[in-house]
Amino acid sequence: MRTIRTTTGASIALDGDLLSVMEALHQEVTAKRELERSFDDMVREIQHLIGQMDDEERRAYLAESLFLNTVKYENDKLEAYMKKLSR
């Protein structure tokens, strides 16, 4: 299994698990900086990670991201509808 590294040197295994990449981003960009980070800091770190991936890995992680975001979107829509019904 291939690994990539954050700008701080933390290893991330490219095993298809988007949540492990997200956790690493949280730890390395947000937690280590004690929430003192900007949108640009996160974007730079994400771009750094993407730059280490090949085309196939980028496609796989994009597909996983779109799937998870679609599920989140659908759940948010359902939650709003349920709140509307309960009023």
Biopython code that builds the backbone (N, CA, C, O; Angstrom):
import numpy as np
from Bio.PDB.StructureBuilder import StructureBuilder

atoms = [
    (1, "MET", "N", (0.849, -1.172, 0.000)),
    (1, "MET", "CA", (0.000, 0.000, 0.000)),
    (1, "MET", "C", (0.899, 1.242, 0.000)),
    (1, "MET", "O", (1.858, 1.339, 0.766)),
    (2, "ARG", "N", (0.566, 2.162, -0.863)),
    (2, "ARG", "CA", (1.340, 3.385, -0.989)),
    (2, "ARG", "C", (0.943, 4.395, 0.082)),
    (2, "ARG", "O", (-0.193, 4.401, 0.555)),
    (3, "THR", "N", (1.886, 5.241, 0.453)),
    (3, "THR", "CA", (1.585, 6.300, 1.410)),
    (3, "THR", "C", (1.999, 7.647, 0.825)),
    (3, "THR", "O", (2.881, 7.744, -0.028)),
    (4, "ILE", "N", (1.326, 8.673, 1.319)),
    (4, "ILE", "CA", (1.705, 10.043, 1.011)),
    (4, "ILE", "C", (1.960, 10.744, 2.336)),
    (4, "ILE", "O", (1.644, 10.207, 3.397)),
    (5, "ARG", "N", (2.529, 11.940, 2.277)),
    (5, "ARG", "CA", (2.861, 12.657, 3.509)),
    (5, "ARG", "C", (2.273, 14.064, 3.496)),
    (5, "ARG", "O", (2.187, 14.720, 2.457)),
    (6, "THR", "N", (1.875, 14.499, 4.682)),
    (6, "THR", "CA", (1.436, 15.876, 4.844)),
    (6, "THR", "C", (2.667, 16.777, 4.836)),
    (6, "THR", "O", (3.797, 16.288, 4.848)),
    (7, "THR", "N", (2.453, 18.078, 4.815)),
    (7, "THR", "CA", (3.583, 19.007, 4.835)),
    (7, "THR", "C", (4.355, 18.932, 6.149)),
    (7, "THR", "O", (5.512, 19.348, 6.218)),
    (8, "THR", "N", (3.715, 18.402, 7.190)),
    (8, "THR", "CA", (4.400, 18.230, 8.480)),
    (8, "THR", "C", (5.074, 16.877, 8.596)),
    (8, "THR", "O", (5.728, 16.591, 9.599)),
    (9, "GLY", "N", (4.918, 16.029, 7.563)),
    (9, "GLY", "CA", (5.591, 14.738, 7.543)),
    (9, "GLY", "C", (4.775, 13.547, 7.999)),
    (9, "GLY", "O", (5.288, 12.428, 8.014)),
    (10, "ALA", "N", (3.515, 13.751, 8.373)),
    (10, "ALA", "CA", (2.668, 12.629, 8.796)),
    (10, "ALA", "C", (2.329, 11.760, 7.591)),
    (10, "ALA", "O", (2.016, 12.275, 6.518)),
    (11, "SER", "N", (2.391, 10.447, 7.768)),
    (11, "SER", "CA", (2.075, 9.491, 6.700)),
    (11, "SER", "C", (0.583, 9.228, 6.623)),
    (11, "SER", "O", (-0.104, 9.159, 7.642)),
    (12, "ILE", "N", (0.094, 9.082, 5.401)),
    (12, "ILE", "CA", (-1.297, 8.704, 5.164)),
    (12, "ILE", "C", (-1.281, 7.547, 4.174)),
    (12, "ILE", "O", (-0.765, 7.679, 3.065)),
    (13, "ALA", "N", (-1.843, 6.425, 4.574)),
    (13, "ALA", "CA", (-1.931, 5.261, 3.689)),
    (13, "ALA", "C", (-3.026, 5.504, 2.658)),
    (13, "ALA", "O", (-4.136, 5.905, 3.006)),
    (14, "LEU", "N", (-2.716, 5.263, 1.411)),
    (14, "LEU", "CA", (-3.715, 5.400, 0.342)),
    (14, "LEU", "C", (-4.395, 4.053, 0.138)),
    (14, "LEU", "O", (-4.065, 3.295, -0.775)),
    (15, "ASP", "N", (-5.351, 3.782, 1.013)),
    (15, "ASP", "CA", (-6.069, 2.509, 0.970)),
    (15, "ASP", "C", (-7.524, 2.685, 0.550)),
    (15, "ASP", "O", (-8.338, 1.775, 0.703)),
    (16, "GLY", "N", (-7.845, 3.871, 0.015)),
    (16, "GLY", "CA", (-9.207, 4.127, -0.429)),
    (16, "GLY", "C", (-10.121, 4.663, 0.650)),
    (16, "GLY", "O", (-11.301, 4.898, 0.389)),
    (17, "ASP", "N", (-9.612, 4.865, 1.857)),
    (17, "ASP", "CA", (-10.431, 5.326, 2.983)),
    (17, "ASP", "C", (-10.344, 6.845, 3.093)),
    (17, "ASP", "O", (-9.391, 7.379, 3.662)),
    (18, "LEU", "N", (-11.337, 7.534, 2.550)),
    (18, "LEU", "CA", (-11.366, 8.992, 2.578)),
    (18, "LEU", "C", (-11.367, 9.521, 4.009)),
    (18, "LEU", "O", (-10.758, 10.554, 4.288)),
    (19, "LEU", "N", (-12.041, 8.826, 4.912)),
    (19, "LEU", "CA", (-12.111, 9.307, 6.289)),
    (19, "LEU", "C", (-10.737, 9.353, 6.950)),
    (19, "LEU", "O", (-10.498, 10.217, 7.794)),
    (20, "SER", "N", (-9.833, 8.451, 6.591)),
    (20, "SER", "CA", (-8.486, 8.508, 7.170)),
    (20, "SER", "C", (-7.732, 9.734, 6.659)),
    (20, "SER", "O", (-6.943, 10.327, 7.394)),
    (21, "VAL", "N", (-7.967, 10.112, 5.413)),
    (21, "VAL", "CA", (-7.353, 11.332, 4.872)),
    (21, "VAL", "C", (-7.939, 12.550, 5.580)),
    (21, "VAL", "O", (-7.206, 13.472, 5.938)),
    (22, "MET", "N", (-9.245, 12.559, 5.782)),
    (22, "MET", "CA", (-9.885, 13.673, 6.468)),
    (22, "MET", "C", (-9.406, 13.793, 7.910)),
    (22, "MET", "O", (-9.193, 14.900, 8.404)),
    (23, "GLU", "N", (-9.238, 12.671, 8.579)),
    (23, "GLU", "CA", (-8.739, 12.682, 9.956)),
    (23, "GLU", "C", (-7.320, 13.239, 10.006)),
    (23, "GLU", "O", (-6.994, 14.033, 10.888)),
    (24, "ALA", "N", (-6.483, 12.830, 9.067)),
    (24, "ALA", "CA", (-5.113, 13.348, 9.012)),
    (24, "ALA", "C", (-5.114, 14.850, 8.764)),
    (24, "ALA", "O", (-4.342, 15.581, 9.385)),
    (25, "LEU", "N", (-5.973, 15.317, 7.863)),
    (25, "LEU", "CA", (-6.081, 16.753, 7.621)),
    (25, "LEU", "C", (-6.502, 17.490, 8.881)),
    (25, "LEU", "O", (-5.951, 18.542, 9.206)),
    (26, "HIS", "N", (-7.463, 16.946, 9.579)),
    (26, "HIS", "CA", (-7.922, 17.570, 10.831)),
    (26, "HIS", "C", (-6.780, 17.641, 11.846)),
    (26, "HIS", "O", (-6.536, 18.689, 12.444)),
    (27, "GLN", "N", (-6.087, 16.525, 12.032)),
    (27, "GLN", "CA", (-5.000, 16.492, 13.010)),
    (27, "GLN", "C", (-3.865, 17.440, 12.646)),
    (27, "GLN", "O", (-3.386, 18.195, 13.492)),
    (28, "GLU", "N", (-3.440, 17.403, 11.398)),
    (28, "GLU", "CA", (-2.257, 18.152, 10.976)),
    (28, "GLU", "C", (-2.513, 19.632, 10.736)),
    (28, "GLU", "O", (-1.621, 20.453, 10.948)),
    (29, "VAL", "N", (-3.714, 19.986, 10.300)),
    (29, "VAL", "CA", (-3.992, 21.389, 9.983)),
    (29, "VAL", "C", (-4.774, 22.078, 11.092)),
    (29, "VAL", "O", (-4.487, 23.227, 11.427)),
    (30, "THR", "N", (-5.743, 21.403, 11.657)),
    (30, "THR", "CA", (-6.622, 22.048, 12.633)),
    (30, "THR", "C", (-6.157, 21.823, 14.075)),
    (30, "THR", "O", (-5.933, 22.781, 14.815)),
    (31, "ALA", "N", (-6.014, 20.568, 14.465)),
    (31, "ALA", "CA", (-5.701, 20.274, 15.864)),
    (31, "ALA", "C", (-4.306, 20.745, 16.271)),
    (31, "ALA", "O", (-4.143, 21.364, 17.322)),
    (32, "LYS", "N", (-3.313, 20.459, 15.455)),
    (32, "LYS", "CA", (-1.941, 20.858, 15.809)),
    (32, "LYS", "C", (-1.787, 22.369, 15.891)),
    (32, "LYS", "O", (-0.914, 22.872, 16.599)),
    (33, "ARG", "N", (-2.622, 23.084, 15.177)),
    (33, "ARG", "CA", (-2.560, 24.553, 15.192)),
    (33, "ARG", "C", (-3.568, 25.142, 16.177)),
    (33, "ARG", "O", (-3.776, 26.355, 16.219)),
    (34, "GLU", "N", (-4.187, 24.271, 16.964)),
    (34, "GLU", "CA", (-5.163, 24.681, 17.973)),
    (34, "GLU", "C", (-6.228, 25.599, 17.377)),
    (34, "GLU", "O", (-6.530, 26.660, 17.922)),
    (35, "LEU", "N", (-6.784, 25.173, 16.256)),
    (35, "LEU", "CA", (-7.840, 25.861, 15.520)),
    (35, "LEU", "C", (-7.391, 27.169, 14.872)),
    (35, "LEU", "O", (-8.216, 27.887, 14.308)),
    (36, "GLU", "N", (-6.114, 27.486, 14.941)),
    (36, "GLU", "CA", (-5.576, 28.703, 14.320)),
    (36, "GLU", "C", (-5.120, 28.385, 12.902)),
    (36, "GLU", "O", (-3.924, 28.290, 12.628)),
    (37, "ARG", "N", (-6.070, 28.227, 12.022)),
    (37, "ARG", "CA", (-5.777, 27.943, 10.631)),
    (37, "ARG", "C", (-6.830, 28.637, 9.782)),
    (37, "ARG", "O", (-7.898, 29.013, 10.265)),
    (38, "SER", "N", (-6.508, 28.796, 8.525)),
    (38, "SER", "CA", (-7.427, 29.484, 7.625)),
    (38, "SER", "C", (-7.921, 28.528, 6.540)),
    (38, "SER", "O", (-7.455, 27.396, 6.413)),
    (39, "PHE", "N", (-8.856, 29.015, 5.788)),
    (39, "PHE", "CA", (-9.344, 28.287, 4.618)),
    (39, "PHE", "C", (-8.165, 27.989, 3.695)),
    (39, "PHE", "O", (-8.024, 26.874, 3.193)),
    (40, "ASP", "N", (-7.323, 28.994, 3.477)),
    (40, "ASP", "CA", (-6.168, 28.823, 2.587)),
    (40, "ASP", "C", (-5.192, 27.773, 3.104)),
    (40, "ASP", "O", (-4.613, 27.030, 2.311)),
    (41, "ASP", "N", (-4.999, 27.697, 4.420)),
    (41, "ASP", "CA", (-4.115, 26.672, 4.999)),
    (41, "ASP", "C", (-4.618, 25.275, 4.645)),
    (41, "ASP", "O", (-3.844, 24.403, 4.251)),
    (42, "MET", "N", (-5.922, 25.077, 4.792)),
    (42, "MET", "CA", (-6.507, 23.764, 4.504)),
    (42, "MET", "C", (-6.413, 23.460, 3.015)),
    (42, "MET", "O", (-6.073, 22.341, 2.630)),
    (43, "VAL", "N", (-6.712, 24.445, 2.176)),
    (43, "VAL", "CA", (-6.644, 24.235, 0.728)),
    (43, "VAL", "C", (-5.218, 23.874, 0.308)),
    (43, "VAL", "O", (-5.022, 22.973, -0.508)),
    (44, "ARG", "N", (-4.228, 24.570, 0.860)),
    (44, "ARG", "CA", (-2.834, 24.259, 0.520)),
    (44, "ARG", "C", (-2.471, 22.833, 0.907)),
    (44, "ARG", "O", (-1.793, 22.136, 0.152)),
    (45, "GLU", "N", (-2.916, 22.398, 2.072)),
    (45, "GLU", "CA", (-2.606, 21.037, 2.512)),
    (45, "GLU", "C", (-3.302, 20.010, 1.629)),
    (45, "GLU", "O", (-2.702, 18.998, 1.266)),
    (46, "ILE", "N", (-4.551, 20.258, 1.285)),
    (46, "ILE", "CA", (-5.281, 19.346, 0.397)),
    (46, "ILE", "C", (-4.587, 19.278, -0.957)),
    (46, "ILE", "O", (-4.404, 18.191, -1.505)),
    (47, "GLN", "N", (-4.201, 20.424, -1.499)),
    (47, "GLN", "CA", (-3.505, 20.445, -2.789)),
    (47, "GLN", "C", (-2.173, 19.698, -2.707)),
    (47, "GLN", "O", (-1.780, 19.019, -3.656)),
    (48, "HIS", "N", (-1.487, 19.823, -1.585)),
    (48, "HIS", "CA", (-0.225, 19.103, -1.378)),
    (48, "HIS", "C", (-0.462, 17.588, -1.434)),
    (48, "HIS", "O", (0.309, 16.858, -2.056)),
    (49, "LEU", "N", (-1.528, 17.126, -0.783)),
    (49, "LEU", "CA", (-1.838, 15.693, -0.784)),
    (49, "LEU", "C", (-2.253, 15.222, -2.168)),
    (49, "LEU", "O", (-1.798, 14.174, -2.626)),
    (50, "ILE", "N", (-3.106, 15.978, -2.839)),
    (50, "ILE", "CA", (-3.560, 15.614, -4.180)),
    (50, "ILE", "C", (-2.375, 15.528, -5.145)),
    (50, "ILE", "O", (-2.332, 14.654, -6.011)),
    (51, "GLY", "N", (-1.425, 16.437, -4.986)),
    (51, "GLY", "CA", (-0.259, 16.450, -5.853)),
    (51, "GLY", "C", (0.596, 15.195, -5.766)),
    (51, "GLY", "O", (1.378, 14.914, -6.674)),
    (52, "GLN", "N", (0.454, 14.441, -4.686)),
    (52, "GLN", "CA", (1.217, 13.209, -4.509)),
    (52, "GLN", "C", (0.479, 11.983, -5.038)),
    (52, "GLN", "O", (1.041, 10.889, -5.088)),
    (53, "MET", "N", (-0.773, 12.166, -5.429)),
    (53, "MET", "CA", (-1.581, 11.044, -5.921)),
    (53, "MET", "C", (-1.467, 10.935, -7.429)),
    (53, "MET", "O", (-1.280, 11.934, -8.124)),
    (54, "ASP", "N", (-1.583, 9.701, -7.934)),
    (54, "ASP", "CA", (-1.649, 9.525, -9.380)),
    (54, "ASP", "C", (-3.112, 9.669, -9.826)),
    (54, "ASP", "O", (-4.009, 9.810, -8.995)),
    (55, "ASP", "N", (-3.336, 9.632, -11.129)),
    (55, "ASP", "CA", (-4.688, 9.842, -11.662)),
    (55, "ASP", "C", (-5.703, 8.842, -11.112)),
    (55, "ASP", "O", (-6.825, 9.219, -10.774)),
    (56, "GLU", "N", (-5.322, 7.597, -11.025)),
    (56, "GLU", "CA", (-6.236, 6.562, -10.521)),
    (56, "GLU", "C", (-6.608, 6.818, -9.064)),
    (56, "GLU", "O", (-7.772, 6.683, -8.686)),
    (57, "GLU", "N", (-5.627, 7.185, -8.249)),
    (57, "GLU", "CA", (-5.904, 7.478, -6.839)),
    (57, "GLU", "C", (-6.803, 8.705, -6.708)),
    (57, "GLU", "O", (-7.723, 8.716, -5.891)),
    (58, "ARG", "N", (-6.544, 9.725, -7.499)),
    (58, "ARG", "CA", (-7.398, 10.928, -7.455)),
    (58, "ARG", "C", (-8.828, 10.585, -7.842)),
    (58, "ARG", "O", (-9.767, 11.060, -7.204)),
    (59, "ARG", "N", (-9.013, 9.767, -8.878)),
    (59, "ARG", "CA", (-10.365, 9.360, -9.290)),
    (59, "ARG", "C", (-11.075, 8.602, -8.169)),
    (59, "ARG", "O", (-12.251, 8.842, -7.895)),
    (60, "ALA", "N", (-10.354, 7.692, -7.529)),
    (60, "ALA", "CA", (-10.953, 6.893, -6.459)),
    (60, "ALA", "C", (-11.377, 7.766, -5.283)),
    (60, "ALA", "O", (-12.468, 7.594, -4.740)),
    (61, "TYR", "N", (-10.521, 8.697, -4.892)),
    (61, "TYR", "CA", (-10.845, 9.567, -3.759)),
    (61, "TYR", "C", (-11.924, 10.584, -4.123)),
    (61, "TYR", "O", (-12.724, 10.959, -3.266)),
    (62, "LEU", "N", (-11.962, 11.036, -5.372)),
    (62, "LEU", "CA", (-13.046, 11.924, -5.799)),
    (62, "LEU", "C", (-14.374, 11.183, -5.744)),
    (62, "LEU", "O", (-15.365, 11.732, -5.262)),
    (63, "ALA", "N", (-14.412, 9.952, -6.227)),
    (63, "ALA", "CA", (-15.647, 9.160, -6.195)),
    (63, "ALA", "C", (-16.114, 8.961, -4.757)),
    (63, "ALA", "O", (-17.303, 9.098, -4.470)),
    (64, "GLU", "N", (-15.199, 8.641, -3.860)),
    (64, "GLU", "CA", (-15.547, 8.458, -2.441)),
    (64, "GLU", "C", (-16.066, 9.770, -1.851)),
    (64, "GLU", "O", (-17.043, 9.774, -1.104)),
    (65, "SER", "N", (-15.419, 10.866, -2.184)),
    (65, "SER", "CA", (-15.835, 12.173, -1.684)),
    (65, "SER", "C", (-17.230, 12.537, -2.178)),
    (65, "SER", "O", (-18.069, 12.995, -1.402)),
    (66, "LEU", "N", (-17.474, 12.334, -3.463)),
    (66, "LEU", "CA", (-18.803, 12.633, -4.000)),
    (66, "LEU", "C", (-19.871, 11.766, -3.357)),
    (66, "LEU", "O", (-20.965, 12.247, -3.061)),
    (67, "PHE", "N", (-19.565, 10.493, -3.139)),
    (67, "PHE", "CA", (-20.527, 9.605, -2.488)),
    (67, "PHE", "C", (-20.854, 10.102, -1.079)),
    (67, "PHE", "O", (-22.025, 10.242, -0.725)),
    (68, "LEU", "N", (-19.830, 10.364, -0.285)),
    (68, "LEU", "CA", (-20.066, 10.808, 1.098)),
    (68, "LEU", "C", (-20.778, 12.151, 1.150)),
    (68, "LEU", "O", (-21.639, 12.363, 2.004)),
    (69, "ASN", "N", (-20.429, 13.052, 0.250)),
    (69, "ASN", "CA", (-21.092, 14.352, 0.226)),
    (69, "ASN", "C", (-22.545, 14.239, -0.217)),
    (69, "ASN", "O", (-23.398, 14.984, 0.264)),
    (70, "THR", "N", (-22.832, 13.323, -1.121)),
    (70, "THR", "CA", (-24.216, 13.101, -1.548)),
    (70, "THR", "C", (-25.045, 12.553, -0.395)),
    (70, "THR", "O", (-26.174, 12.993, -0.180)),
    (71, "VAL", "N", (-24.503, 11.607, 0.341)),
    (71, "VAL", "CA", (-25.199, 11.059, 1.503)),
    (71, "VAL", "C", (-25.446, 12.160, 2.538)),
    (71, "VAL", "O", (-26.545, 12.251, 3.085)),
    (72, "LYS", "N", (-24.447, 12.992, 2.812)),
    (72, "LYS", "CA", (-24.588, 14.099, 3.760)),
    (72, "LYS", "C", (-25.661, 15.068, 3.274)),
    (72, "LYS", "O", (-26.503, 15.505, 4.058)),
    (73, "TYR", "N", (-25.635, 15.402, 2.002)),
    (73, "TYR", "CA", (-26.626, 16.312, 1.425)),
    (73, "TYR", "C", (-28.039, 15.749, 1.594)),
    (73, "TYR", "O", (-28.954, 16.457, 2.014)),
    (74, "GLU", "N", (-28.205, 14.465, 1.260)),
    (74, "GLU", "CA", (-29.521, 13.838, 1.386)),
    (74, "GLU", "C", (-29.982, 13.809, 2.836)),
    (74, "GLU", "O", (-31.154, 14.061, 3.117)),
    (75, "ASN", "N", (-29.082, 13.509, 3.756)),
    (75, "ASN", "CA", (-29.434, 13.492, 5.177)),
    (75, "ASN", "C", (-29.824, 14.877, 5.673)),
    (75, "ASN", "O", (-30.765, 15.009, 6.455)),
    (76, "ASP", "N", (-29.112, 15.913, 5.228)),
    (76, "ASP", "CA", (-29.449, 17.284, 5.614)),
    (76, "ASP", "C", (-30.831, 17.680, 5.088)),
    (76, "ASP", "O", (-31.612, 18.317, 5.795)),
    (77, "LYS", "N", (-31.126, 17.298, 3.839)),
    (77, "LYS", "CA", (-32.439, 17.593, 3.261)),
    (77, "LYS", "C", (-33.543, 16.867, 4.042)),
    (77, "LYS", "O", (-34.591, 17.447, 4.328)),
    (78, "LEU", "N", (-33.302, 15.615, 4.376)),
    (78, "LEU", "CA", (-34.281, 14.845, 5.142)),
    (78, "LEU", "C", (-34.479, 15.447, 6.529)),
    (78, "LEU", "O", (-35.609, 15.535, 7.009)),
    (79, "GLU", "N", (-33.402, 15.858, 7.170)),
    (79, "GLU", "CA", (-33.503, 16.476, 8.497)),
    (79, "GLU", "C", (-34.339, 17.753, 8.432)),
    (79, "GLU", "O", (-35.189, 17.977, 9.293)),
    (80, "ALA", "N", (-34.108, 18.587, 7.428)),
    (80, "ALA", "CA", (-34.890, 19.818, 7.278)),
    (80, "ALA", "C", (-36.360, 19.499, 7.054)),
    (80, "ALA", "O", (-37.227, 20.178, 7.604)),
    (81, "TYR", "N", (-36.652, 18.493, 6.269)),
    (81, "TYR", "CA", (-38.032, 18.091, 6.006)),
    (81, "TYR", "C", (-38.694, 17.572, 7.279)),
    (81, "TYR", "O", (-39.844, 17.904, 7.568)),
    (82, "MET", "N", (-37.962, 16.755, 8.039)),
    (82, "MET", "CA", (-38.522, 16.232, 9.288)),
    (82, "MET", "C", (-38.800, 17.351, 10.295)),
    (82, "MET", "O", (-39.803, 17.306, 11.008)),
    (83, "LYS", "N", (-37.926, 18.346, 10.358)),
    (83, "LYS", "CA", (-38.153, 19.494, 11.254)),
    (83, "LYS", "C", (-39.402, 20.257, 10.825)),
    (83, "LYS", "O", (-40.193, 20.695, 11.660)),
    (84, "LYS", "N", (-39.566, 20.407, 9.527)),
    (84, "LYS", "CA", (-40.739, 21.106, 8.997)),
    (84, "LYS", "C", (-42.012, 20.354, 9.366)),
    (84, "LYS", "O", (-43.013, 20.964, 9.741)),
    (85, "LEU", "N", (-41.971, 19.028, 9.258)),
    (85, "LEU", "CA", (-43.139, 18.218, 9.606)),
    (85, "LEU", "C", (-43.485, 18.302, 11.091)),
    (85, "LEU", "O", (-44.658, 18.272, 11.463)),
    (86, "SER", "N", (-42.466, 18.406, 11.932)),
    (86, "SER", "CA", (-42.707, 18.395, 13.377)),
    (86, "SER", "C", (-43.269, 19.716, 13.900)),
    (86, "SER", "O", (-43.730, 19.783, 15.039)),
    (87, "ARG", "N", (-43.233, 20.761, 13.080)),
    (87, "ARG", "CA", (-43.790, 22.065, 13.509)),
    (87, "ARG", "C", (-45.255, 22.069, 13.380)),
    (87, "ARG", "O", (-45.900, 23.071, 13.691)),
]
sb = StructureBuilder()
sb.init_structure("model")
sb.init_model(0)
sb.init_chain("A")
sb.init_seg("    ")
for serial, (resi, resn, name, xyz) in enumerate(atoms, 1):
    if name == "N":
        sb.init_residue(resn, " ", resi, " ")
    sb.init_atom(name, np.array(xyz, "f"), 0.0, 1.0, " ", f" {name:<3s}", serial, name[0])
structure = sb.get_structure()
